[in-house]
Amino acid sequence: MNSKHKHTGIVFLLRTLLCLLTLLYSTQLFAHHVLGRPSYSLNEDSNTPPSIQMESRIGDYFVTFMAFPAFPRPNEPGRVHLYASRLDNGKPYKGEVTFKVRDDSWFSKNEEVLGAQVIDDNVYRQGFLFNKEGNYLITAEFIDNEEPYVIELPLQIGTPAPVGPVGLAVGIVIFTLISINIIQRKRRYRLKTLRTSH
C-alpha cells in the first residue's frame, strides 16, 4: 500500500513538472515581434548570399523561395524573395503574394502578416526585422485559378541555442527521473540496513 502511494506521488510530480515546462515554453513563444518592411526600403545592391533557399513544384508552379542575408540577426533588416513560374509555359505569376510569419514551434499559433507584395522584375520581395533570436517560419500565400498556394520557409534568426527548448525539457525530465531513482535506492538500502541490524 505504501509503495503504491509513492508511485502515485512520483507520477503526479512528473506530470506537474511536464505541465510547468510546457507553460514556461509556451509563454516565451509570444515574446517575439516582427516588423514587415516594404520592398523599396531594402538595399538591392547587396550581393549577400541567401541563408536558405527552397525550390519546389507546387500545383501548376515551380517556386523558388530564399531569405537574405546569409546569417540574419535580431534588429537587422533582412528580406525574402519569391519566384513563381508556371510549369507549362514558364510565365511568372503576376498577382499579389501575402507574406506571413510565425514562430517555428509546436505550440505557436501567433501569426503576423509581414505584407502583401506585387511582382517587381519577376520577383516578389518582402522585408523583415526580428527583435529576438529564434526559429521562425515565413509563409508566402497566393491564389491562382481559385486554387490557394502556400509556401513555407524556415528561418533561423541569430545563433542557434546549443540545446533547444525540447532538448532542455527532456534533459530536466531525465535528471528528475534519475534523482528519484537514486532517492528510492537510498531509502531501500536504509530500510534493508535497519532490518538486518534488528
RORODO-618138 format. One record per atom (N, C-alpha, C): chain; atom name; x, y, z. Coordinates in steps of 0.2 Angstrom, whole numbers, plus 5000, padded with zeros to 4 digits. Layout:
<recs>
<"A","CA",<X,Y,Z>>
...
</recs>
This chain:
<recs>
<"A","N",<5004,4994,5000>>
<"A","CA",<5000,5000,5000>>
<"A","C",<5004,5006,5000>>
<"A","N",<5010,5006,5004>>
<"A","CA",<5014,5012,5005>>
<"A","C",<5018,5013,4998>>
<"A","N",<5020,5008,4995>>
<"A","CA",<5024,5009,4988>>
<"A","C",<5019,5011,4983>>
<"A","N",<5013,5009,4983>>
<"A","CA",<5008,5012,4979>>
<"A","C",<5007,5019,4979>>
<"A","N",<5007,5022,4985>>
<"A","CA",<5006,5029,4986>>
<"A","C",<5012,5033,4984>>
<"A","N",<5018,5030,4985>>
<"A","CA",<5024,5033,4982>>
<"A","C",<5024,5033,4975>>
<"A","N",<5022,5028,4972>>
<"A","CA",<5022,5028,4964>>
<"A","C",<5017,5033,4962>>
<"A","N",<5011,5034,4965>>
<"A","CA",<5006,5039,4963>>
<"A","C",<5009,5046,4964>>
<"A","N",<5013,5047,4969>>
<"A","CA",<5016,5053,4970>>
<"A","C",<5021,5055,4965>>
<"A","N",<5025,5050,4963>>
<"A","CA",<5030,5051,4958>>
<"A","C",<5027,5053,4951>>
<"A","N",<5022,5049,4949>>
<"A","CA",<5018,5051,4943>>
<"A","C",<5015,5058,4943>>
<"A","N",<5012,5060,4949>>
<"A","CA",<5010,5066,4950>>
<"A","C",<5015,5072,4949>>
<"A","N",<5021,5070,4952>>
<"A","CA",<5027,5075,4952>>
<"A","C",<5029,5076,4944>>
<"A","N",<5029,5070,4941>>
<"A","CA",<5032,5071,4934>>
<"A","C",<5027,5074,4929>>
<"A","N",<5020,5073,4930>>
<"A","CA",<5015,5076,4927>>
<"A","C",<5015,5084,4928>>
<"A","N",<5016,5086,4934>>
<"A","CA",<5016,5093,4936>>
<"A","C",<5022,5096,4933>>
<"A","N",<5028,5093,4933>>
<"A","CA",<5034,5096,4930>>
<"A","C",<5033,5097,4923>>
<"A","N",<5030,5092,4919>>
<"A","CA",<5029,5092,4912>>
<"A","C",<5024,5098,4910>>
<"A","N",<5019,5099,4914>>
<"A","CA",<5014,5104,4913>>
<"A","C",<5018,5111,4914>>
<"A","N",<5022,5112,4919>>
<"A","CA",<5025,5118,4921>>
<"A","C",<5030,5120,4915>>
<"A","N",<5034,5115,4913>>
<"A","CA",<5039,5116,4907>>
<"A","C",<5035,5118,4901>>
<"A","N",<5029,5115,4899>>
<"A","CA",<5025,5117,4894>>
<"A","C",<5023,5124,4894>>
<"A","N",<5020,5126,4900>>
<"A","CA",<5018,5133,4901>>
<"A","C",<5024,5138,4900>>
<"A","N",<5029,5136,4903>>
<"A","CA",<5035,5140,4903>>
<"A","C",<5037,5141,4896>>
<"A","N",<5038,5136,4892>>
<"A","CA",<5040,5136,4885>>
<"A","C",<5035,5140,4881>>
<"A","N",<5028,5139,4882>>
<"A","CA",<5023,5142,4878>>
<"A","C",<5022,5149,4879>>
<"A","N",<5024,5152,4885>>
<"A","CA",<5024,5159,4886>>
<"A","C",<5029,5163,4883>>
<"A","N",<5035,5159,4882>>
<"A","CA",<5040,5163,4878>>
<"A","C",<5039,5163,4871>>
<"A","N",<5034,5160,4868>>
<"A","CA",<5033,5160,4861>>
<"A","C",<5030,5166,4858>>
<"A","N",<5027,5170,4862>>
<"A","CA",<5023,5176,4860>>
<"A","C",<5027,5182,4862>>
<"A","N",<5034,5181,4864>>
<"A","CA",<5038,5187,4866>>
<"A","C",<5041,5190,4860>>
<"A","N",<5041,5186,4854>>
<"A","CA",<5044,5189,4848>>
<"A","C",<5040,5194,4844>>
<"A","N",<5043,5199,4841>>
<"A","CA",<5039,5203,4837>>
<"A","C",<5043,5205,4831>>
<"A","N",<5039,5205,4825>>
<"A","CA",<5042,5205,4819>>
<"A","C",<5039,5211,4815>>
<"A","N",<5043,5215,4812>>
<"A","CA",<5040,5221,4808>>
<"A","C",<5041,5220,4801>>
<"A","N",<5036,5220,4797>>
<"A","CA",<5037,5220,4790>>
<"A","C",<5039,5226,4787>>
<"A","N",<5043,5226,4782>>
<"A","CA",<5046,5232,4778>>
<"A","C",<5044,5231,4771>>
<"A","N",<5042,5237,4768>>
<"A","CA",<5041,5237,4761>>
<"A","C",<5047,5235,4757>>
<"A","N",<5046,5233,4751>>
<"A","CA",<5052,5230,4747>>
<"A","C",<5056,5236,4745>>
<"A","N",<5054,5242,4744>>
<"A","CA",<5058,5248,4742>>
<"A","C",<5062,5250,4747>>
<"A","N",<5062,5248,4753>>
<"A","CA",<5066,5251,4758>>
<"A","C",<5072,5247,4759>>
<"A","N",<5073,5242,4755>>
<"A","CA",<5079,5237,4756>>
<"A","C",<5084,5239,4751>>
<"A","N",<5090,5237,4752>>
<"A","CA",<5096,5238,4748>>
<"A","C",<5097,5232,4743>>
<"A","N",<5095,5233,4737>>
<"A","CA",<5096,5228,4732>>
<"A","C",<5103,5227,4729>>
<"A","N",<5107,5232,4731>>
<"A","CA",<5114,5231,4728>>
<"A","C",<5118,5226,4732>>
<"A","N",<5115,5224,4737>>
<"A","CA",<5119,5219,4741>>
<"A","C",<5120,5212,4738>>
<"A","N",<5126,5209,4738>>
<"A","CA",<5127,5203,4735>>
<"A","C",<5127,5197,4740>>
<"A","N",<5124,5199,4746>>
<"A","CA",<5124,5194,4751>>
<"A","C",<5121,5187,4749>>
<"A","N",<5124,5182,4750>>
<"A","CA",<5120,5175,4748>>
<"A","C",<5115,5174,4753>>
<"A","N",<5110,5170,4750>>
<"A","CA",<5104,5169,4755>>
<"A","C",<5106,5164,4760>>
<"A","N",<5102,5164,4766>>
<"A","CA",<5104,5160,4772>>
<"A","C",<5101,5153,4770>>
<"A","N",<5095,5153,4766>>
<"A","CA",<5092,5147,4765>>
<"A","C",<5088,5148,4758>>
<"A","N",<5088,5142,4754>>
<"A","CA",<5084,5143,4748>>
<"A","C",<5080,5136,4747>>
<"A","N",<5074,5137,4745>>
<"A","CA",<5069,5132,4744>>
<"A","C",<5067,5132,4737>>
<"A","N",<5067,5126,4734>>
<"A","CA",<5064,5126,4727>>
<"A","C",<5059,5120,4727>>
<"A","N",<5053,5121,4724>>
<"A","CA",<5048,5116,4724>>
<"A","C",<5043,5116,4719>>
<"A","N",<5040,5111,4717>>
<"A","CA",<5035,5111,4712>>
<"A","C",<5029,5111,4716>>
<"A","N",<5024,5116,4716>>
<"A","CA",<5018,5116,4719>>
<"A","C",<5012,5117,4715>>
<"A","N",<5008,5112,4714>>
<"A","CA",<5002,5113,4709>>
<"A","C",<5005,5115,4702>>
<"A","N",<5003,5120,4699>>
<"A","CA",<5005,5122,4692>>
<"A","C",<5011,5126,4692>>
<"A","N",<5015,5127,4698>>
<"A","CA",<5020,5132,4698>>
<"A","C",<5027,5128,4700>>
<"A","N",<5032,5131,4698>>
<"A","CA",<5039,5130,4701>>
<"A","C",<5041,5136,4705>>
<"A","N",<5042,5135,4711>>
<"A","CA",<5043,5140,4716>>
<"A","C",<5050,5140,4719>>
<"A","N",<5053,5146,4719>>
<"A","CA",<5060,5147,4722>>
<"A","C",<5059,5152,4728>>
<"A","N",<5061,5150,4734>>
<"A","CA",<5059,5155,4740>>
<"A","C",<5066,5155,4743>>
<"A","N",<5069,5161,4745>>
<"A","CA",<5075,5162,4748>>
<"A","C",<5075,5168,4753>>
<"A","N",<5079,5168,4758>>
<"A","CA",<5080,5173,4763>>
<"A","C",<5087,5176,4763>>
<"A","N",<5087,5183,4764>>
<"A","CA",<5094,5186,4764>>
<"A","C",<5094,5190,4771>>
<"A","N",<5100,5191,4774>>
<"A","CA",<5106,5189,4772>>
<"A","C",<5108,5182,4774>>
<"A","N",<5114,5180,4774>>
<"A","CA",<5116,5173,4775>>
<"A","C",<5115,5171,4782>>
<"A","N",<5116,5176,4787>>
<"A","CA",<5115,5175,4794>>
<"A","C",<5112,5180,4797>>
<"A","N",<5105,5180,4796>>
<"A","CA",<5101,5186,4799>>
<"A","C",<5101,5186,4807>>
<"A","N",<5102,5192,4809>>
<"A","CA",<5102,5194,4816>>
<"A","C",<5097,5198,4819>>
<"A","N",<5095,5198,4825>>
<"A","CA",<5090,5202,4828>>
<"A","C",<5092,5210,4827>>
<"A","N",<5086,5214,4826>>
<"A","CA",<5087,5221,4825>>
<"A","C",<5091,5223,4818>>
<"A","N",<5092,5218,4814>>
<"A","CA",<5095,5220,4807>>
<"A","C",<5090,5218,4802>>
<"A","N",<5089,5222,4797>>
<"A","CA",<5084,5221,4792>>
<"A","C",<5086,5215,4787>>
<"A","N",<5081,5211,4785>>
<"A","CA",<5083,5206,4780>>
<"A","C",<5077,5206,4775>>
<"A","N",<5077,5201,4771>>
<"A","CA",<5072,5201,4766>>
<"A","C",<5071,5194,4763>>
<"A","N",<5065,5192,4760>>
<"A","CA",<5064,5186,4757>>
<"A","C",<5062,5188,4750>>
<"A","N",<5064,5183,4745>>
<"A","CA",<5062,5184,4738>>
<"A","C",<5059,5177,4736>>
<"A","N",<5053,5178,4732>>
<"A","CA",<5049,5173,4730>>
<"A","C",<5049,5173,4722>>
<"A","N",<5051,5168,4718>>
<"A","CA",<5050,5167,4711>>
<"A","C",<5045,5162,4710>>
<"A","N",<5040,5163,4706>>
<"A","CA",<5035,5158,4705>>
<"A","C",<5033,5158,4697>>
<"A","N",<5035,5153,4694>>
<"A","CA",<5033,5152,4687>>
<"A","C",<5029,5146,4685>>
<"A","N",<5025,5146,4680>>
<"A","CA",<5021,5141,4678>>
<"A","C",<5025,5135,4675>>
<"A","N",<5023,5129,4677>>
<"A","CA",<5026,5123,4674>>
<"A","C",<5025,5122,4666>>
<"A","N",<5019,5124,4664>>
<"A","CA",<5018,5123,4657>>
<"A","C",<5021,5128,4652>>
<"A","N",<5022,5134,4654>>
<"A","CA",<5024,5139,4649>>
<"A","C",<5030,5143,4652>>
<"A","N",<5032,5143,4658>>
<"A","CA",<5037,5146,4661>>
<"A","C",<5035,5154,4663>>
<"A","N",<5029,5156,4662>>
<"A","CA",<5027,5163,4664>>
<"A","C",<5027,5164,4671>>
<"A","N",<5029,5169,4674>>
<"A","CA",<5029,5171,4681>>
<"A","C",<5021,5172,4683>>
<"A","N",<5020,5171,4689>>
<"A","CA",<5014,5173,4692>>
<"A","C",<5014,5180,4693>>
<"A","N",<5008,5184,4691>>
<"A","CA",<5008,5191,4691>>
<"A","C",<5003,5194,4696>>
<"A","N",<5000,5190,4701>>
<"A","CA",<4996,5193,4706>>
<"A","C",<4999,5195,4712>>
<"A","N",<4996,5196,4717>>
<"A","CA",<4998,5198,4724>>
<"A","C",<5000,5192,4728>>
<"A","N",<5006,5193,4732>>
<"A","CA",<5008,5187,4736>>
<"A","C",<5008,5190,4743>>
<"A","N",<5005,5187,4748>>
<"A","CA",<5005,5189,4755>>
<"A","C",<5010,5185,4759>>
<"A","N",<5014,5189,4763>>
<"A","CA",<5019,5186,4767>>
<"A","C",<5017,5186,4774>>
<"A","N",<5018,5180,4778>>
<"A","CA",<5016,5180,4785>>
<"A","C",<5022,5177,4788>>
<"A","N",<5022,5177,4795>>
<"A","CA",<5027,5174,4799>>
<"A","C",<5025,5172,4806>>
<"A","N",<5027,5166,4808>>
<"A","CA",<5026,5164,4815>>
<"A","C",<5032,5160,4818>>
<"A","N",<5032,5159,4824>>
<"A","CA",<5037,5155,4827>>
<"A","C",<5036,5148,4825>>
<"A","N",<5042,5145,4823>>
<"A","CA",<5043,5138,4821>>
<"A","C",<5043,5134,4827>>
<"A","N",<5037,5133,4830>>
<"A","CA",<5037,5128,4836>>
<"A","C",<5030,5125,4836>>
<"A","N",<5030,5119,4840>>
<"A","CA",<5024,5115,4841>>
<"A","C",<5018,5119,4843>>
<"A","N",<5019,5124,4848>>
<"A","CA",<5013,5127,4851>>
<"A","C",<5011,5134,4849>>
<"A","N",<5015,5136,4844>>
<"A","CA",<5014,5143,4841>>
<"A","C",<5008,5143,4836>>
<"A","N",<5003,5148,4838>>
<"A","CA",<4998,5149,4833>>
<"A","C",<4998,5157,4832>>
<"A","N",<5002,5160,4835>>
<"A","CA",<5003,5168,4834>>
<"A","C",<5006,5169,4827>>
<"A","N",<5002,5172,4823>>
<"A","CA",<5005,5173,4816>>
<"A","C",<5004,5181,4814>>
<"A","N",<5009,5184,4811>>
<"A","CA",<5009,5191,4809>>
<"A","C",<5009,5191,4802>>
<"A","N",<5006,5196,4799>>
<"A","CA",<5007,5197,4792>>
<"A","C",<5012,5202,4791>>
<"A","N",<5017,5200,4787>>
<"A","CA",<5023,5205,4785>>
<"A","C",<5021,5210,4780>>
<"A","N",<5017,5208,4775>>
<"A","CA",<5015,5212,4770>>
<"A","C",<5012,5209,4764>>
<"A","N",<5009,5212,4759>>
<"A","CA",<5007,5210,4753>>
<"A","C",<5011,5213,4747>>
<"A","N",<5014,5209,4743>>
<"A","CA",<5018,5212,4738>>
<"A","C",<5016,5211,4731>>
<"A","N",<5018,5215,4726>>
<"A","CA",<5016,5214,4719>>
<"A","C",<5023,5212,4716>>
<"A","N",<5023,5210,4710>>
<"A","CA",<5029,5207,4706>>
<"A","C",<5033,5213,4704>>
<"A","N",<5039,5213,4705>>
<"A","CA",<5044,5218,4703>>
<"A","C",<5050,5214,4699>>
<"A","N",<5050,5215,4693>>
<"A","CA",<5056,5211,4689>>
<"A","C",<5055,5204,4690>>
<"A","N",<5049,5201,4690>>
<"A","CA",<5048,5194,4690>>
<"A","C",<5050,5191,4697>>
<"A","N",<5050,5196,4702>>
<"A","CA",<5052,5194,4709>>
<"A","C",<5047,5197,4714>>
<"A","N",<5045,5193,4719>>
<"A","CA",<5042,5196,4725>>
<"A","C",<5046,5197,4731>>
<"A","N",<5047,5203,4733>>
<"A","CA",<5052,5205,4738>>
<"A","C",<5048,5207,4745>>
<"A","N",<5050,5204,4750>>
<"A","CA",<5047,5206,4757>>
<"A","C",<5052,5207,4762>>
<"A","N",<5052,5213,4765>>
<"A","CA",<5057,5214,4770>>
<"A","C",<5055,5212,4777>>
<"A","N",<5059,5211,4782>>
<"A","CA",<5058,5209,4789>>
<"A","C",<5063,5212,4793>>
<"A","N",<5061,5212,4800>>
<"A","CA",<5065,5214,4805>>
<"A","C",<5063,5211,4811>>
<"A","N",<5067,5206,4814>>
<"A","CA",<5065,5202,4820>>
<"A","C",<5069,5206,4826>>
<"A","N",<5065,5206,4832>>
<"A","CA",<5068,5209,4838>>
<"A","C",<5072,5204,4842>>
<"A","N",<5070,5197,4841>>
<"A","CA",<5073,5192,4846>>
<"A","C",<5075,5186,4841>>
<"A","N",<5080,5183,4844>>
<"A","CA",<5083,5177,4841>>
<"A","C",<5078,5171,4841>>
<"A","N",<5078,5167,4837>>
<"A","CA",<5074,5161,4837>>
<"A","C",<5073,5158,4830>>
<"A","N",<5069,5153,4830>>
<"A","CA",<5067,5149,4824>>
<"A","C",<5060,5152,4822>>
<"A","N",<5059,5154,4815>>
<"A","CA",<5053,5156,4813>>
<"A","C",<5051,5153,4806>>
<"A","N",<5045,5154,4804>>
<"A","CA",<5043,5151,4798>>
<"A","C",<5039,5156,4794>>
<"A","N",<5042,5158,4788>>
<"A","CA",<5039,5163,4784>>
<"A","C",<5035,5160,4779>>
<"A","N",<5029,5162,4778>>
<"A","CA",<5024,5159,4773>>
<"A","C",<5023,5164,4768>>
<"A","N",<5023,5162,4761>>
<"A","CA",<5020,5166,4756>>
<"A","C",<5014,5162,4753>>
<"A","N",<5009,5166,4752>>
<"A","CA",<5002,5164,4750>>
<"A","C",<5000,5168,4744>>
<"A","N",<4997,5164,4739>>
<"A","CA",<4994,5167,4734>>
<"A","C",<4989,5162,4731>>
<"A","N",<4984,5165,4727>>
<"A","CA",<4979,5161,4724>>
<"A","C",<4979,5162,4716>>
<"A","N",<4978,5156,4713>>
<"A","CA",<4978,5156,4705>>
<"A","C",<4973,5151,4703>>
<"A","N",<4969,5154,4699>>
<"A","CA",<4963,5150,4696>>
<"A","C",<4959,5147,4702>>
<"A","N",<4958,5151,4707>>
<"A","CA",<4954,5149,4713>>
<"A","C",<4957,5143,4717>>
<"A","N",<4964,5142,4716>>
<"A","CA",<4967,5137,4720>>
<"A","C",<4972,5141,4724>>
<"A","N",<4972,5139,4731>>
<"A","CA",<4977,5143,4735>>
<"A","C",<4984,5139,4735>>
<"A","N",<4989,5143,4735>>
<"A","CA",<4996,5141,4736>>
<"A","C",<4999,5143,4742>>
<"A","N",<5002,5139,4746>>
<"A","CA",<5006,5141,4752>>
<"A","C",<5013,5138,4752>>
<"A","N",<5018,5142,4753>>
<"A","CA",<5025,5140,4753>>
<"A","C",<5028,5142,4759>>
<"A","N",<5031,5138,4763>>
<"A","CA",<5034,5139,4769>>
<"A","C",<5042,5139,4769>>
<"A","N",<5045,5144,4772>>
<"A","CA",<5052,5144,4773>>
<"A","C",<5054,5145,4780>>
<"A","N",<5058,5140,4783>>
<"A","CA",<5060,5140,4790>>
<"A","C",<5066,5145,4790>>
<"A","N",<5067,5149,4795>>
<"A","CA",<5072,5154,4796>>
<"A","C",<5075,5155,4803>>
<"A","N",<5081,5154,4803>>
<"A","CA",<5084,5155,4810>>
<"A","C",<5087,5162,4811>>
<"A","N",<5085,5166,4816>>
<"A","CA",<5087,5172,4817>>
<"A","C",<5092,5172,4823>>
<"A","N",<5098,5174,4822>>
<"A","CA",<5103,5174,4827>>
<"A","C",<5107,5167,4828>>
<"A","N",<5111,5166,4833>>
<"A","CA",<5114,5160,4834>>
<"A","C",<5110,5155,4837>>
<"A","N",<5109,5149,4834>>
<"A","CA",<5105,5144,4837>>
<"A","C",<5107,5142,4844>>
<"A","N",<5103,5140,4848>>
<"A","CA",<5104,5138,4855>>
<"A","C",<5108,5131,4855>>
<"A","N",<5113,5130,4859>>
<"A","CA",<5116,5123,4859>>
<"A","C",<5111,5118,4860>>
<"A","N",<5107,5119,4865>>
<"A","CA",<5101,5114,4867>>
<"A","C",<5095,5118,4866>>
<"A","N",<5090,5115,4862>>
<"A","CA",<5084,5118,4861>>
<"A","C",<5079,5117,4867>>
<"A","N",<5073,5121,4867>>
<"A","CA",<5069,5120,4872>>
<"A","C",<5066,5113,4873>>
<"A","N",<5065,5109,4868>>
<"A","CA",<5063,5102,4869>>
<"A","C",<5069,5098,4872>>
<"A","N",<5075,5099,4870>>
<"A","CA",<5080,5096,4872>>
<"A","C",<5081,5097,4880>>
<"A","N",<5080,5104,4882>>
<"A","CA",<5081,5106,4889>>
<"A","C",<5076,5102,4893>>
<"A","N",<5069,5102,4890>>
<"A","CA",<5064,5099,4894>>
<"A","C",<5065,5091,4895>>
<"A","N",<5068,5088,4890>>
<"A","CA",<5069,5081,4890>>
<"A","C",<5075,5080,4895>>
<"A","N",<5080,5084,4895>>
<"A","CA",<5085,5084,4900>>
<"A","C",<5083,5084,4907>>
<"A","N",<5078,5089,4908>>
<"A","CA",<5076,5090,4915>>
<"A","C",<5072,5084,4917>>
<"A","N",<5068,5081,4913>>
<"A","CA",<5064,5075,4915>>
<"A","C",<5068,5069,4916>>
<"A","N",<5074,5069,4912>>
<"A","CA",<5078,5063,4913>>
<"A","C",<5082,5064,4920>>
<"A","N",<5084,5070,4921>>
<"A","CA",<5088,5072,4928>>
<"A","C",<5083,5070,4933>>
<"A","N",<5077,5072,4933>>
<"A","CA",<5072,5071,4938>>
<"A","C",<5071,5064,4939>>
<"A","N",<5070,5060,4934>>
<"A","CA",<5069,5053,4935>>
<"A","C",<5075,5049,4938>>
<"A","N",<5081,5051,4936>>
<"A","CA",<5087,5048,4939>>
<"A","C",<5088,5050,4946>>
<"A","N",<5086,5057,4948>>
<"A","CA",<5086,5059,4955>>
<"A","C",<5081,5055,4959>>
<"A","N",<5075,5054,4957>>
<"A","CA",<5070,5050,4960>>
<"A","C",<5072,5042,4961>>
<"A","N",<5075,5040,4956>>
<"A","CA",<5078,5033,4956>>
<"A","C",<5083,5032,4962>>
<"A","N",<5088,5037,4962>>
<"A","CA",<5093,5037,4967>>
<"A","C",<5090,5038,4974>>
<"A","N",<5085,5042,4975>>
<"A","CA",<5082,5043,4982>>
<"A","C",<5079,5036,4984>>
<"A","N",<5075,5033,4979>>
<"A","CA",<5072,5027,4981>>
<"A","C",<5077,5021,4983>>
<"A","N",<5082,5021,4979>>
<"A","CA",<5088,5016,4981>>
<"A","C",<5091,5017,4987>>
<"A","N",<5092,5024,4989>>
<"A","CA",<5094,5025,4996>>
<"A","C",<5090,5023,5001>>
<"A","N",<5083,5024,5000>>
<"A","CA",<5078,5023,5005>>
<"A","C",<5078,5015,5006>>
<"A","N",<5078,5011,5000>>
<"A","CA",<5078,5004,5001>>
<"A","C",<5084,5001,5004>>
<"A","N",<5090,5004,5003>>
<"A","CA",<5096,5002,5006>>
<"A","C",<5096,5004,5014>>
<"A","N",<5093,5009,5016>>
<"A","CA",<5092,5011,5023>>
<"A","C",<5088,5006,5026>>
<"A","N",<5082,5005,5023>>
<"A","CA",<5077,5000,5026>>
<"A","C",<5080,4993,5027>>
<"A","N",<5084,4991,5022>>
<"A","CA",<5087,4984,5022>>
<"A","C",<5092,4984,5027>>
<"A","N",<5096,4990,5028>>
<"A","CA",<5101,4990,5034>>
<"A","C",<5098,4990,5040>>
<"A","N",<5092,4993,5041>>
<"A","CA",<5088,4993,5048>>
<"A","C",<5086,4986,5049>>
<"A","N",<5083,4983,5044>>
<"A","CA",<5080,4976,5045>>
<"A","C",<5086,4971,5047>>
<"A","N",<5091,4972,5044>>
<"A","CA",<5097,4967,5045>>
<"A","C",<5100,4968,5052>>
<"A","N",<5100,4975,5054>>
<"A","CA",<5103,4976,5061>>
<"A","C",<5099,4974,5066>>
<"A","N",<5092,4973,5065>>
<"A","CA",<5087,4971,5070>>
<"A","C",<5087,4963,5070>>
</recs>
